[in-house]
């Protein structure tokens, strides 16, 4: 459409942005309910994942607003410097490198280091529009952007599609749509206040994944500090309708490769649940061990690359299927990113 008539889309979208208005016809979403694999039972809604399909024309406008709001995010200090998601030039690799760098710095000071990995419960579904708009006003964001964000989040509807669904649109009164290009940016702005200032500690996040790292002369003190830091974090999250999924919390006590001490097995207790040291844990697609030994990570990448290679081979059996040059292109575009993910660490 844009190639045929380049002036059409800008003439449609520019007035909407200039007047801070998102039309109701673009706020209707289609929710596809997919079952999560490996669940023991599918009697609960939590056993399903809803993939939201949005209007294509709306996504074009949302992408433009995301670009403008990203530019103001740095100027207006909308996002905490240790939040590594949803901005250009910030990636999972940056978050993992910052975590590793700070752990190694604490080790050089002869401190014991521990990290608690937390996951925001619900994430995008819990963003409250009035609180978000109030935050944007306080930070000095352009009024037309605030007006458009308010219009974008207001009066949204969604129709769920599954066997036996009512096929009617229902109002969505809270949250940001998960499939929208602007939703991750709005979410990280919303949770920026969760980066607390704690002595000899660091809170790193990537969208809704948080890592709380503490350092002290002993692991026992670290456990106490982590338990103590969770309470103010929880209190700070409560007024903005954010909570952490405690059952998915993971703990790791970092060690140097030269350490002769036995691994620490002290657990952290949060809300009457005990979380013990993990020999390996997965965060942002990286598999970490207490000594930053990434052999397990690259074994996993190698397994995934082999699976991708097997798929490519099935596309081109001898004498038929894709020509060799297309298979080579597929192999390069698929295998290299899979194998090299995490190589910077």
C-alpha positions as CSV (number, residue, x, y, z in Angstrom):
1,X,0.0,0.0,0.0
2,X,2.8,2.4,0.9
3,X,4.7,1.7,-2.4
4,X,1.5,2.3,-4.4
5,X,0.6,5.6,-2.7
6,X,3.3,6.8,-0.2
7,X,1.2,9.8,1.0
8,X,-1.7,7.7,2.1
9,X,-0.5,6.2,5.5
10,X,1.1,9.4,6.8
11,X,-2.0,11.4,5.9
12,X,-4.1,8.9,7.9
13,X,-1.8,8.5,10.9
14,X,-0.3,12.0,11.4
15,X,-3.6,13.6,12.5
16,X,-4.2,10.8,15.1
17,X,-0.8,11.4,16.7
18,X,-1.0,15.2,16.4
19,X,-4.4,15.2,18.3
20,X,-3.4,12.4,20.7
21,X,-6.3,10.1,19.5
22,X,-6.3,6.3,18.9
23,X,-9.6,5.3,17.1
24,X,-11.8,2.6,18.7
25,X,-11.6,0.5,15.5
26,X,-7.9,0.0,16.1
27,X,-8.4,-1.1,19.7
28,X,-10.1,-4.3,18.9
29,X,-7.8,-7.3,19.4
30,X,-8.2,-11.0,18.7
31,X,-6.9,-13.3,21.4
32,X,-5.8,-16.8,20.4
33,X,-5.7,-19.3,23.3
34,X,-2.8,-21.8,23.0
35,X,-2.1,-24.5,25.5
36,X,1.2,-24.4,27.3
37,X,3.2,-27.6,26.6
38,X,4.0,-30.0,29.4
39,X,1.2,-29.0,31.8
40,X,-0.1,-31.9,33.9
41,X,-3.7,-30.5,33.6
42,X,-5.5,-28.1,31.4
43,X,-8.4,-27.4,33.8
44,X,-6.9,-24.0,34.8
45,X,-6.7,-20.8,32.7
46,X,-3.0,-20.5,33.8
47,X,-2.3,-23.6,31.6
48,X,-3.0,-21.5,28.5
49,X,-1.2,-18.7,26.8
50,X,-3.1,-16.0,25.0
51,X,-1.5,-14.6,21.8
52,X,-3.0,-11.2,21.0
53,X,-3.3,-10.2,17.4
54,X,-3.6,-6.4,16.8
55,X,-4.5,-4.4,13.7
56,X,-1.6,-3.9,11.4
57,X,-2.4,-0.2,10.8
58,X,-2.4,0.3,14.6
59,X,1.0,-1.3,14.9
60,X,2.5,1.1,12.4
61,X,1.4,4.0,14.5
62,X,2.5,2.3,17.7
63,X,6.0,1.8,16.2
64,X,6.2,5.5,15.4
65,X,5.1,6.5,19.0
66,X,7.7,4.0,20.4
67,X,10.4,5.7,18.5
68,X,9.4,9.2,19.8
69,X,8.9,8.0,23.4
70,X,12.3,6.2,23.4
71,X,14.0,9.4,22.4
72,X,12.3,11.2,25.4
73,X,13.0,8.3,27.8
74,X,16.7,9.2,28.1
75,X,16.0,13.0,28.3
76,X,13.3,12.7,30.9
77,X,14.9,9.9,32.9
78,X,11.9,7.6,32.3
79,X,13.9,4.4,32.5
80,X,16.4,3.4,35.2
81,X,20.0,3.0,33.8
82,X,20.1,-0.6,35.0
83,X,17.0,-1.6,33.0
84,X,18.3,-3.2,29.8
85,X,15.1,-3.9,27.9
86,X,13.0,-2.0,25.3
87,X,15.5,0.6,24.3
88,X,17.6,0.7,21.1
89,X,21.2,-0.6,21.8
90,X,20.2,-2.4,25.0
91,X,20.0,-6.2,24.9
92,X,20.0,-9.4,27.0
93,X,23.8,-9.6,26.4
94,X,24.3,-6.2,28.0
95,X,22.3,-7.2,31.1
96,X,24.2,-10.5,31.5
97,X,27.6,-8.7,31.0
98,X,26.7,-6.1,33.6
99,X,25.7,-8.9,36.1
100,X,29.0,-10.8,35.4
101,X,31.1,-7.6,35.6
102,X,29.7,-6.5,39.0
103,X,30.0,-10.0,40.5
104,X,33.7,-10.1,39.5
105,X,34.3,-6.6,40.9
106,X,32.8,-7.7,44.2
107,X,35.0,-10.9,44.1
108,X,38.1,-8.7,43.6
109,X,37.2,-6.9,46.9
110,X,37.1,-10.3,48.6
111,X,33.4,-10.2,49.1
112,X,31.0,-13.2,48.9
113,X,28.3,-12.5,46.3
114,X,24.8,-13.9,45.9
115,X,22.0,-13.1,43.4
116,X,18.2,-13.6,43.7
117,X,16.4,-13.8,40.4
118,X,12.8,-12.5,40.5
119,X,10.1,-12.5,37.9
120,X,7.2,-10.0,37.9
121,X,3.9,-11.8,38.1
122,X,1.5,-11.0,35.2
123,X,3.8,-8.3,33.9
124,X,2.1,-6.3,31.2
125,X,-1.4,-7.3,32.5
126,X,-1.0,-5.3,35.7
127,X,-0.1,-1.8,34.3
128,X,-2.7,0.7,35.5
129,X,-3.3,3.5,33.0
130,X,-3.9,6.4,35.5
131,X,-0.6,5.7,37.4
132,X,1.3,5.4,34.1
133,X,-0.1,8.7,32.7
134,X,0.6,10.5,36.0
135,X,4.2,9.3,35.9
136,X,4.6,10.5,32.3
137,X,3.2,14.0,33.3
138,X,5.6,14.2,36.3
139,X,8.6,13.4,34.1
140,X,7.7,16.1,31.6
141,X,6.8,14.0,28.5
142,X,5.3,15.9,25.6
143,X,1.6,16.4,26.2
144,X,0.5,15.0,22.8
145,X,2.3,11.7,23.6
146,X,0.7,11.5,27.0
147,X,-2.7,12.1,25.4
148,X,-2.1,9.5,22.8
149,X,-1.0,6.8,25.3
150,X,-4.1,7.5,27.4
151,X,-6.3,7.1,24.3
152,X,-4.4,4.0,23.3
153,X,-5.0,2.3,26.6
154,X,-8.6,3.4,27.2
155,X,-11.7,1.5,26.0
156,X,-9.8,-1.5,24.6
157,X,-11.7,-4.7,23.8
158,X,-10.6,-8.3,23.0
159,X,-12.3,-11.4,21.6
160,X,-10.9,-14.7,22.7
161,X,-10.8,-17.5,20.2
162,X,-11.0,-21.1,21.3
163,X,-13.3,-24.1,21.0
164,X,-16.7,-23.0,22.3
165,X,-15.7,-19.3,22.8
166,X,-18.6,-16.7,22.8
167,X,-17.2,-14.9,19.8
168,X,-18.0,-11.5,21.3
169,X,-15.7,-8.6,22.3
170,X,-15.2,-8.0,26.0
171,X,-13.7,-4.8,27.6
172,X,-10.1,-4.8,28.8
173,X,-9.8,-2.4,31.7
174,X,-6.2,-2.9,32.8
175,X,-2.8,-3.7,31.3
176,X,-1.0,-3.0,28.0
177,X,-1.5,-5.3,25.0
178,X,1.3,-7.9,24.8
179,X,1.7,-7.9,21.0
180,X,2.1,-4.1,20.8
181,X,5.5,-2.6,19.8
182,X,5.0,0.1,22.5
183,X,4.0,-2.2,25.4
184,X,7.5,-3.2,26.6
185,X,8.6,0.4,26.7
186,X,5.5,1.5,28.6
187,X,6.1,-1.4,31.1
188,X,9.7,-0.6,31.8
189,X,8.7,3.1,32.4
190,X,6.0,1.9,34.8
191,X,8.4,-0.3,36.9
192,X,11.4,2.0,36.9
193,X,10.7,2.8,40.6
194,X,11.5,-0.8,41.6
195,X,15.2,-0.2,41.2
196,X,15.9,0.6,44.9
197,X,19.2,2.0,46.2
198,X,20.6,-0.7,48.6
199,X,24.2,-0.5,50.0
200,X,26.7,-2.9,48.4
201,X,24.0,-4.3,46.1
202,X,22.7,-4.0,42.6
203,X,19.3,-4.5,41.0
204,X,19.5,-5.3,37.3
205,X,16.4,-5.9,35.2
206,X,15.4,-6.8,31.7
207,X,11.7,-5.9,31.2
208,X,10.0,-8.1,33.8
209,X,13.0,-10.1,34.9
210,X,14.9,-8.8,37.9
211,X,18.2,-9.8,39.5
212,X,19.0,-8.6,43.0
213,X,22.7,-9.0,43.7
214,X,24.2,-8.4,47.2
215,X,27.8,-8.6,48.5
216,X,29.2,-9.0,52.0
217,X,32.0,-10.9,53.9
218,X,29.9,-14.0,54.3
219,X,27.1,-15.9,52.4
220,X,25.1,-16.0,55.7
221,X,25.0,-12.2,55.6
222,X,24.0,-12.3,52.0
223,X,21.0,-14.5,52.7
224,X,19.9,-12.1,55.4
225,X,20.4,-9.1,53.1
226,X,18.4,-10.7,50.3
227,X,15.5,-11.5,52.6
228,X,15.6,-8.0,54.0
229,X,15.8,-6.4,50.5
230,X,12.7,-8.3,49.3
231,X,10.4,-6.6,51.7
232,X,11.0,-2.9,50.5
233,X,10.9,-4.2,46.9
234,X,7.5,-5.7,47.6
235,X,6.3,-2.6,49.3
236,X,7.4,-0.4,46.5
237,X,5.6,-2.7,43.9
238,X,2.3,-2.9,45.8
239,X,1.0,0.7,45.1
240,X,1.5,0.3,41.4
241,X,-0.4,-3.1,41.3
242,X,2.9,-5.1,40.7
243,X,3.8,-8.3,42.5
244,X,6.5,-10.9,42.1
245,X,6.0,-14.6,41.3
246,X,7.6,-16.0,44.4
247,X,7.4,-19.7,43.3
248,X,9.6,-19.0,40.2
249,X,12.3,-17.3,42.3
250,X,15.9,-18.7,41.9
251,X,19.0,-18.3,44.0
252,X,22.7,-18.5,43.2
253,X,25.8,-18.1,45.4
254,X,28.6,-17.0,43.1
255,X,32.1,-18.5,43.6
256,X,35.5,-17.9,41.9
257,X,37.1,-20.7,40.0
258,X,40.0,-20.6,42.5
259,X,37.9,-21.0,45.5
260,X,38.6,-24.1,47.6
261,X,35.6,-23.7,49.9
262,X,32.6,-26.1,49.5
263,X,29.6,-24.5,47.7
264,X,27.3,-22.7,50.0
265,X,24.0,-24.4,50.5
266,X,22.2,-21.8,52.6
267,X,18.6,-21.1,51.3
268,X,16.7,-17.9,51.1
269,X,13.2,-17.8,52.7
270,X,10.6,-15.7,51.0
271,X,6.9,-15.8,52.1
272,X,7.4,-19.1,53.9
273,X,9.1,-20.7,50.9
274,X,12.7,-21.9,50.9
275,X,14.9,-21.3,47.8
276,X,18.1,-23.3,47.6
277,X,21.3,-22.8,45.6
278,X,21.0,-23.7,41.9
279,X,23.8,-25.6,40.3
280,X,22.7,-24.1,37.0
281,X,19.9,-21.6,36.2
282,X,18.6,-20.0,33.1
283,X,18.2,-16.2,32.9
284,X,17.5,-14.3,29.7
285,X,18.4,-17.3,27.7
286,X,21.8,-17.7,29.4
287,X,22.5,-20.8,31.5
288,X,24.7,-19.7,34.4
289,X,26.7,-21.7,36.9
290,X,28.1,-20.4,40.3
291,X,31.6,-20.0,38.7
292,X,30.4,-18.5,35.4
293,X,31.3,-21.7,33.6
294,X,29.3,-21.5,30.4
295,X,29.9,-25.0,29.1
296,X,26.4,-26.0,30.0
297,X,25.1,-22.9,28.1
298,X,27.0,-23.8,24.9
299,X,26.1,-27.5,25.2
300,X,22.5,-26.3,25.1
301,X,23.1,-24.0,22.2
302,X,24.8,-26.9,20.3
303,X,21.8,-29.1,20.9
304,X,19.5,-26.4,19.6
305,X,21.7,-25.9,16.5
306,X,21.7,-29.6,15.8
307,X,17.9,-29.6,15.9
308,X,17.7,-26.7,13.5
309,X,20.2,-28.4,11.2
310,X,18.0,-31.5,11.2
311,X,15.0,-29.4,10.2
312,X,16.9,-27.8,7.3
313,X,18.0,-31.3,6.1
314,X,14.3,-32.4,6.0
315,X,13.5,-29.5,3.7
316,X,15.9,-30.8,1.0
317,X,16.0,-34.6,0.7
318,X,18.4,-35.9,-2.1
319,X,17.2,-34.9,-5.6
320,X,14.3,-32.7,-4.4
321,X,13.3,-29.9,-2.1
322,X,15.1,-26.6,-1.7
323,X,18.2,-26.0,-3.9
324,X,21.6,-26.1,-2.1
325,X,22.2,-22.3,-2.1
326,X,18.9,-21.7,-0.2
327,X,19.8,-24.4,2.3
328,X,23.2,-22.7,2.8
329,X,21.4,-19.4,3.4
330,X,19.1,-21.0,5.9
331,X,21.9,-22.6,7.7
332,X,23.8,-19.3,8.0
333,X,20.8,-17.3,9.1
334,X,19.6,-20.0,11.6
335,X,22.7,-21.8,12.9
336,X,25.0,-18.8,13.5
337,X,22.7,-16.9,15.8
338,X,21.8,-20.0,17.7
339,X,25.4,-21.1,18.2
340,X,26.8,-17.6,19.0
341,X,24.2,-16.5,21.5
342,X,26.1,-15.8,24.6
343,X,29.6,-15.8,23.0
344,X,30.2,-12.2,24.2
345,X,30.2,-13.5,27.8
